[in-house]
Amino acid sequence: MALGKTIAFLGAGNMAEALVKGLLRAGVATPGEVLCTDRRPERGPELTRTYGVRFGQDNVAAAREAGLVVLSVKPQAMNRLLDEIGPALDQSKLVISIAAGVPIAAIERKVGHGVRIVRCMPNTPALVGAGATALAPGEHATEADLRQARALFEAVGKAVVVDEPLLDAVTGLSGSGPAYIFLIIEALSDAGVKMGLARAQSLELAAQTVLGSAKLLLETGEHPGRLKDQVTSPGGTAIAGLHTLEAGGLRTTLMDAVEAATRRSHELGKRFLETDPEE
């Protein structure tokens, strides 16, 4: 789905670059339709040389020109950015925010009601085209707006639509989830080393096992319990390992981790609404 409009990325960090790379590769936009801004002038030559996109440091001019404005600064810089570009935003533009923990109401407070906003929670695997993103439309966002936002994030992985209150749970699960998986991979690799494998081999086997298992689940559509049972033969090695994992409370610990991260996301969003994080 080609968007056919100028897309401005206000903030050109790693996630913004991943989105630029993905949408150009997928044909969602042409290099001439992409305009990036960043407070670091050295980002300009990097982006223009690599992707052929345009670059500037004037957020207001970029917001005025664009039909789709992606707010891709860090949360602590969001209030300052919104104060700056607020007068350039109106109902003719679609605003997409990827700033973690910044509620739609906080954006509207700065730019006024009526602006079409879609809030998104991507994760870092978007950097390699394997992201998981949840999108939540604001009150004034249309179905066409959602389709455009989905096209942007499906260029770097998978995307789902949820109600905004559920974005805290998304943050706890897929937003923070890569950290949990990296810890699991590291632990599996350490176990392989303990059992005599070389570090490089052990890490490669652990990472590929996680990747392959996820790919198998997604492509077959099978329930994970059924796939687990296919690996687990009577009296075999897998059931012995699973027994140890259950005894150690792995399932409960992972559920508790998602719950804790969800609560923290909710707290941060509430704090953002109640105070100016730059004060």
C-alpha positions in Angstrom: 0.0 0.0 0.0 1.7 3.2 -1.2 0.8 6.2 0.9 1.4 8.8 -1.7 2.2 11.6 0.7 5.1 13.2 2.5 6.0 11.3 5.7 7.9 13.3 8.3 9.8 11.5 11.0 10.4 14.0 13.8 13.3 12.3 15.6 15.6 10.0 13.5 16.8 7.4 16.0 17.1 3.7 15.5 13.3 3.0 15.4 12.6 5.8 13.0 15.5 4.5 10.7 14.0 1.0 10.9 10.7 2.3 9.7 12.2 4.3 6.9 14.2 1.3 5.7 11.1 -0.9 5.9 8.7 1.4 4.2 11.1 2.1 1.3 11.8 -1.6 0.9 8.1 -2.4 0.8 7.3 0.4 -1.6 5.1 2.2 1.0 6.9 5.4 0.1 9.6 6.7 -2.2 12.8 8.4 -0.8 11.6 11.8 -2.0 8.4 11.4 0.1 10.3 10.8 3.3 11.5 13.8 5.4 13.5 13.2 8.6 14.5 15.7 11.3 16.9 15.3 14.2 18.7 17.6 16.6 22.0 16.0 15.6 23.1 17.4 12.2 25.4 14.5 11.6 22.3 12.2 11.1 21.6 14.1 7.9 24.5 12.7 5.7 24.0 9.2 7.2 20.3 9.0 6.2 20.5 10.7 2.9 23.6 8.7 1.8 22.0 5.4 2.9 18.4 5.9 1.9 18.2 8.9 -0.3 15.6 10.6 2.0 15.5 14.3 2.8 16.8 15.7 6.1 16.3 18.9 8.0 16.4 20.3 11.5 13.2 22.4 11.3 10.4 20.4 13.0 7.7 22.9 12.3 8.5 23.1 8.5 8.5 19.3 8.3 5.2 19.0 10.1 3.6 21.6 7.9 4.8 19.9 4.7 3.9 16.3 5.7 0.5 14.6 5.4 1.7 12.0 7.9 3.7 13.0 10.9 5.6 10.4 13.0 6.5 11.5 16.5 9.6 9.4 17.1 11.4 11.3 19.8 12.0 9.9 23.3 9.2 10.4 25.7 11.1 13.0 27.8 11.4 15.2 24.7 7.7 14.8 23.7 6.3 17.9 25.5 8.9 20.2 24.0 8.3 18.8 20.5 4.5 19.2 20.8 4.9 22.7 22.1 7.0 23.4 19.0 4.9 21.8 16.3 1.4 22.2 17.7 0.5 25.2 15.5 1.5 23.2 12.4 -0.9 20.3 13.2 -4.5 20.3 12.1 -7.2 17.9 11.1 -5.7 17.4 7.6 -2.7 15.5 9.0 -2.4 12.0 10.5 -0.1 12.0 13.6 1.5 8.7 14.6 3.2 8.5 18.0 5.7 5.8 18.8 6.8 7.4 22.1 6.4 4.8 24.8 4.1 5.7 27.7 2.7 8.9 26.2 -1.1 8.7 26.1 -3.2 10.1 23.2 -4.8 12.5 25.7 -1.4 14.0 26.6 -0.8 14.7 22.9 -4.2 16.2 22.5 -3.6 18.4 25.5 -0.7 20.0 23.6 -2.0 20.2 20.1 -5.8 20.4 20.6 -8.7 18.0 20.1 -9.7 17.1 16.6 -6.2 16.0 15.4 -6.1 12.5 14.0 -3.8 10.4 16.2 -2.7 6.8 16.1 -0.6 5.7 19.1 1.7 2.8 18.4 3.9 0.5 20.5 6.6 -1.2 18.3 9.5 -3.2 19.6 13.2 -3.4 18.7 13.1 -6.4 16.4 11.6 -3.9 13.9 15.3 -3.1 13.3 15.6 -6.4 11.5 12.2 -6.4 9.9 10.7 -8.7 12.5 8.9 -6.3 14.7 5.6 -6.7 16.7 3.6 -3.5 16.8 0.2 -2.7 18.4 -1.7 0.3 17.2 -4.5 2.2 19.0 -6.5 4.9 17.2 -7.5 8.1 18.8 -11.1 9.4 18.8 -10.7 11.2 15.5 -8.6 8.6 13.6 -10.5 7.0 10.7 -10.4 3.5 9.2 -8.3 4.9 6.4 -5.8 6.3 9.0 -5.5 2.9 10.6 -4.8 1.3 7.2 -2.0 3.8 6.6 -0.5 3.3 10.0 -0.7 -0.5 9.6 1.0 -0.3 6.2 3.9 1.6 7.9 4.4 -1.0 10.7 3.7 -4.1 8.6 6.7 -3.0 6.5 8.9 -3.9 9.5 7.0 -6.9 10.9 3.5 -7.7 12.2 0.9 -5.2 13.5 -2.3 -5.5 15.4 -5.0 -3.0 16.5 -6.0 -2.7 20.1 -7.9 -0.2 22.3 -5.5 2.3 23.9 -5.9 1.0 27.5 -4.4 -2.3 26.3 -1.2 -0.7 25.1 0.2 -1.0 28.7 -0.2 -4.8 28.4 1.4 -4.6 24.9 4.3 -2.7 26.4 4.6 -5.4 29.1 4.4 -8.3 26.6 5.9 -7.4 23.2 7.4 -4.0 24.0 9.5 -5.3 26.9 9.5 -8.9 25.7 12.7 -8.9 23.7 14.6 -8.2 27.0 13.0 -11.4 28.4 13.9 -13.4 25.4 17.5 -12.2 25.3 17.8 -13.2 28.9 16.4 -16.7 28.1 18.8 -17.0 25.1 21.7 -16.0 27.3 20.7 -18.5 30.0 20.4 -21.3 27.4 23.8 -20.4 26.0 25.3 -20.4 29.5 23.8 -23.9 30.1 25.3 -25.1 26.8 28.7 -23.8 27.9 28.3 -25.5 31.3 27.6 -28.8 29.5 30.8 -28.4 27.4 29.8 -26.5 24.2 32.0 -23.7 22.9 30.4 -20.3 23.7 29.9 -19.2 20.0 28.3 -22.6 19.1 26.1 -22.5 22.2 24.9 -19.0 21.6 24.2 -19.7 17.9 22.2 -22.9 18.8 20.2 -21.1 21.5 19.3 -18.1 19.3 18.4 -20.3 16.3 16.3 -22.5 18.5 14.2 -19.5 19.7 13.9 -18.1 16.2 13.0 -21.5 14.7 10.4 -22.3 17.4 8.7 -18.9 17.0 8.7 -19.3 13.2 7.2 -22.8 13.5 4.4 -21.6 15.7 3.6 -18.6 13.5 3.7 -20.5 10.2 1.7 -23.6 11.4 -0.8 -21.7 13.6 -0.6 -24.6 16.1 -1.2 -24.0 19.8 2.2 -23.9 21.6 1.1 -26.7 23.9 0.6 -29.0 20.9 4.0 -28.1 19.5 5.5 -28.7 22.9 3.9 -32.1 23.1 5.4 -33.0 19.7 8.9 -32.5 21.1 8.1 -34.4 24.3 8.4 -38.1 24.1 7.5 -40.5 27.0 10.4 -40.8 29.4 12.6 -38.6 27.2 14.9 -35.7 27.6 12.4 -32.9 26.9 10.0 -34.0 29.6 12.9 -34.1 32.1 13.8 -30.6 31.2 10.2 -29.3 31.3 9.7 -30.8 34.8 12.7 -28.8 36.0 11.3 -25.6 34.4 7.9 -26.1 36.0 9.5 -26.8 39.3 11.5 -23.5 39.0 8.3 -21.6 38.2 9.3 -20.4 34.8 5.8 -20.0 33.6 4.7 -18.0 36.7 7.8 -15.9 36.6 7.3 -14.9 32.9 3.6 -14.0 33.7 4.7 -12.0 36.7 7.3 -10.1 34.5 4.7 -9.1 32.0 2.3 -8.0 34.8 5.0 -5.9 36.5 6.0 -4.2 33.2 2.4 -3.5 32.4 1.9 -1.9 35.8 5.0 0.2 35.3 3.8 1.3 31.8 0.5 2.4 33.3 2.3 4.4 36.1 4.5 6.2 33.6 1.5 7.1 31.3 -0.5 8.4 34.3 2.5 10.4 35.4 2.9 11.9 31.9 -0.7 13.1 32.0 -0.4 14.5 35.5 2.9 16.3 35.2 5.3 17.8 32.6 8.1 15.2 32.5 10.6 18.0 31.7 9.9 19.9 35.0 
